[in-house]
Amino acid sequence: MTKDILVIGTGISGLAYAIQVAEENPNVSMVLISKSNLNEGNTRYAQGGIAVVSNFKKDSFKKHILDTLTAGAGTCNPKVVKFVIEEGYDRVRELMAWGAQFDKKRKQLDLAKEAGHSEKRIVHYKDQTGQHIQEALIAKIKNYPNIELLEQHTLVDLITDHHSAEKANRCYGAYVISQKEELIKKITAKITVLSTGGAGSLYAHSTNPEIATGDGLGAAYRARVLMDRLPYVQFHPTALFPKINGHTFLITEAVRGAGAKLLNTKGERFMLKNDPRAELAPRDIVARGIQSEIKNQKEEFVWLDGSAIDHKLWQTHFPTILATCKNLGIHLPKDPIPIVPAAHYFCGGIKVNEHSESELKGLYAIGECSFTGLHGSNRLASNSLLESLVFAQRAAQDSLKALLEKLPDEDFYAAIPEWNGDAYSNSTEIKAIKNHRKNLQEFMSKYVGIFKTNEGLEIAENRIDQIYQAVNNIYNNNKLTYGLCELRNMVSIAYLIIKQSQQITHNLGVFYNHDYA
Ligand SMILES: Cc1cc2nc3c(=O)[nH]c(=O)nc-3n(C[C@H](O)[C@H](O)[C@H](O)COP(=O)(O)OP(=O)(O)OC[C@H]3O[C@@H](n4cnc5c(N)ncnc54)[C@H](O)[C@@H]3O)c2cc1C
């Protein structure tokens, strides 16, 4: 299959990008692939909303810029911060024109406040913002005849000069598993977009769905694409404890914004001793405050007490949390919610320019798998959906220009070799894979999580070496399976996080090593 554009990932960034291209030029042929169903990915789980300046009487670009730079610990790219924030409202209005609606109060957007924000500026749809956006974008994208949507299709590797006679430092598409057909296909394209999301599944507790295994990052690593700030993994302070059916459920920041307080299991409010902003301090500070408190008590969780929030507000703003807690016998607002911090967001990723293009020509990275410079060492809450929208539009504009340039012809793509057709199996179950995955998640959480030490990083380095050898062995002696494909990427990214963490000798933003405190 040869297309003008191959988009890998159907979260907010991949979908918004494809819609932008199609709106501008309906003749561009595109294929979008998704390793699971179209709607599965981090976007679907976003509760809080999109941070954007829309009430110009009270708020200003300047304030949002300052909040973003402060959260990013002085390491954001100020130029990027400025244009993302200034372009944000136009992108959100576009999103509304495409069918997404947000909660309103007296005909105005109802704006929420989240940690690190100096003003109320989060546009949201109840506590289901991501799901709502995802549904609107999927409904919209199905209207374009030039866009093909392929579910259960998984990126294996990018096609680069390595697979061709060219030495142009370009990307030419990807090899992709078709789970249903049980084979690996070659999809060539003039432009390839990675919008594969994050890698929260590297950790035992993560707010991300299981499929967030850093596949785009793994493929980019094998293609020698430059990445930046991988060790800057943001932990969300408040995930429900324990997991529900193996999934960690998020309690949005907006609950703390609405007045919920954190208590240790003795019932003491502890955040004030960590930061004067207490529960509304930036996420890294709150997550570390909670983790330290957990270390000093017997239980593995602390309480989030939302008793000061009116029941009506729970019903209107947080219906999913209310219902989920009720199912577990937690009756809000009177009962406190047991919570733990959980791996949430990858601030780092594939290094891209202001149009989201990576150093490999023809390869764009958008959304959570990219590093644009917006977040620096720590992401401000609700700035990621914003980043996805702004960079999707910029990448789309740039791609449309790039398609007008002289690019390889059909014969060139046809000459790229196929992947060995029967090299994939759906049915082979390699038991060791599950064990290695669990083992990796456990030691990443223990030694490469919220708190690190040099000794812990060394232990992690030895453990990742062992898993790397074992996985390589499995890879060389078996057909590729879906689980093996994910694990291979997880091992690569865990390795990079550990190695790069060892090179960081000062604490900034979400990165914290006790030896440099
Ligand atoms: C619980 C939760 C709450 C959040 N709340 C907010 C919030 O309120 N505000 C905010 O701004 N941000 C929030 N975030 C972060 C935000 O949701 C994500 O950063 C953003 O949605 C990422 O979008 P994306 O398009 O980059 O990736 P995703 O939405 O994760 O989509 C990734 C896509 O890539 C596909 N994919 C992955 N690997 C492969 C592969 N190998 N082959 C083919 N396809 C592949 C997946 O199938 C999926 O379609 C939250 C995140 C979580 C998990």
The ligand as a Tripos MOL2 file, in Angstrom:
@<TRIPOS>MOLECULE
LIG
   53    58     1     0     0
SMALL
NO_CHARGES

@<TRIPOS>ATOM
      1 C1         -6.0620    9.3410   32.5520 C.3       1 LIG1
      2 C2         -5.5000   10.4950   31.7740 C.ar      1 LIG1
      3 C3         -6.0020   11.7620   31.9640 C.ar      1 LIG1
      4 C4         -5.4770   12.8430   31.2510 C.ar      1 LIG1
      5 N1         -6.0360   14.0780   31.3980 N.ar      1 LIG1
      6 C5         -5.5980   15.1000   30.6220 C.ar      1 LIG1
      7 C6         -6.2350   16.3570   30.6470 C.ar      1 LIG1
      8 O1         -7.2170   16.5590   31.3490 O.2       1 LIG1
      9 N2         -5.7400   17.3460   29.8630 N.ar      1 LIG1
     10 C7         -4.6550   17.1750   29.0530 C.ar      1 LIG1
     11 O2         -4.2400   18.1060   28.3760 O.2       1 LIG1
     12 N3         -4.0510   15.9730   28.9980 N.ar      1 LIG1
     13 C8         -4.5000   14.9370   29.7480 C.ar      1 LIG1
     14 N4         -3.8860   13.7290   29.6710 N.ar      1 LIG1
     15 C9         -2.8070   13.5410   28.7110 C.3       1 LIG1
     16 C10        -3.3990   13.4690   27.3080 C.3       1 LIG1
     17 O3         -4.6030   12.7610   27.3520 O.3       1 LIG1
     18 C11        -2.4520   12.7780   26.3530 C.3       1 LIG1
     19 O4         -1.1680   13.3220   26.4430 O.3       1 LIG1
     20 C12        -2.9620   12.9380   24.9180 C.3       1 LIG1
     21 O5         -4.2760   12.5040   24.8320 O.3       1 LIG1
     22 C13        -2.0790   12.1570   23.9900 C.3       1 LIG1
     23 O6         -2.6830   12.1420   22.7390 O.3       1 LIG1
     24 P1         -1.9270   11.4390   21.5500 P.3       1 LIG1
     25 O7         -2.7790   11.6370   20.3630 O.co2     1 LIG1
     26 O8         -0.5320   11.9100   21.5100 O.co2     1 LIG1
     27 O9         -1.8620    9.9030   21.9690 O.3       1 LIG1
     28 P2         -3.0090    8.8360   22.4040 P.3       1 LIG1
     29 O10        -4.3080    9.4740   22.6310 O.co2     1 LIG1
     30 O11        -2.4360    8.0370   23.5000 O.co2     1 LIG1
     31 O12        -3.1360    7.9540   21.1190 O.3       1 LIG1
     32 C14        -2.1240    7.0640   20.7590 C.3       1 LIG1
     33 C15        -2.5700    6.3110   19.5320 C.3       1 LIG1
     34 O13        -1.4520    5.6090   19.0140 O.3       1 LIG1
     35 C16        -1.8400    4.2960   18.7250 C.3       1 LIG1
     36 N5         -0.6490    3.4550   18.8010 N.ar      1 LIG1
     37 C17         0.2400    3.3280   19.8040 C.ar      1 LIG1
     38 N6          1.1930    2.4420   19.4710 N.ar      1 LIG1
     39 C18         0.8930    2.0110   18.2260 C.ar      1 LIG1
     40 C19         1.4770    1.0810   17.3310 C.ar      1 LIG1
     41 N7          2.5560    0.3530   17.6320 N.pl3     1 LIG1
     42 N8          0.8840    0.8840   16.1340 N.ar      1 LIG1
     43 C20        -0.2520    1.5450   15.7930 C.ar      1 LIG1
     44 N9         -0.8490    2.4360   16.5980 N.ar      1 LIG1
     45 C21        -0.2760    2.6630   17.7940 C.ar      1 LIG1
     46 C22        -2.8910    3.9570   19.7380 C.3       1 LIG1
     47 O14        -3.6750    2.8670   19.2910 O.3       1 LIG1
     48 C23        -3.6440    5.2840   19.7800 C.3       1 LIG1
     49 O15        -4.5540    5.3190   18.7110 O.3       1 LIG1
     50 C24        -4.4070   12.6310   30.3670 C.ar      1 LIG1
     51 C25        -3.9030   11.3530   30.1870 C.ar      1 LIG1
     52 C26        -4.4420   10.2880   30.8680 C.ar      1 LIG1
     53 C27        -3.8960    8.9190   30.6450 C.3       1 LIG1
@<TRIPOS>BOND
     1     1     2 1
     2     2     3 ar
     3     2    52 ar
     4     3     4 ar
     5     4     5 ar
     6     4    50 ar
     7     5     6 ar
     8     6     7 ar
     9     6    13 1
    10     7     8 2
    11     7     9 ar
    12     9    10 ar
    13    10    11 2
    14    10    12 ar
    15    12    13 ar
    16    13    14 ar
    17    14    15 1
    18    14    50 ar
    19    15    16 1
    20    16    17 1
    21    16    18 1
    22    18    19 1
    23    18    20 1
    24    20    21 1
    25    20    22 1
    26    22    23 1
    27    23    24 1
    28    24    25 2
    29    24    26 1
    30    24    27 1
    31    27    28 1
    32    28    29 2
    33    28    30 1
    34    28    31 1
    35    31    32 1
    36    32    33 1
    37    33    34 1
    38    33    48 1
    39    34    35 1
    40    35    36 1
    41    35    46 1
    42    36    37 ar
    43    36    45 ar
    44    37    38 ar
    45    38    39 ar
    46    39    40 ar
    47    39    45 ar
    48    40    41 1
    49    40    42 ar
    50    42    43 ar
    51    43    44 ar
    52    44    45 ar
    53    46    47 1
    54    46    48 1
    55    48    49 1
    56    50    51 ar
    57    51    52 ar
    58    52    53 1
@<TRIPOS>SUBSTRUCTURE
     1 LIG1         1 GROUP 0 **** ****
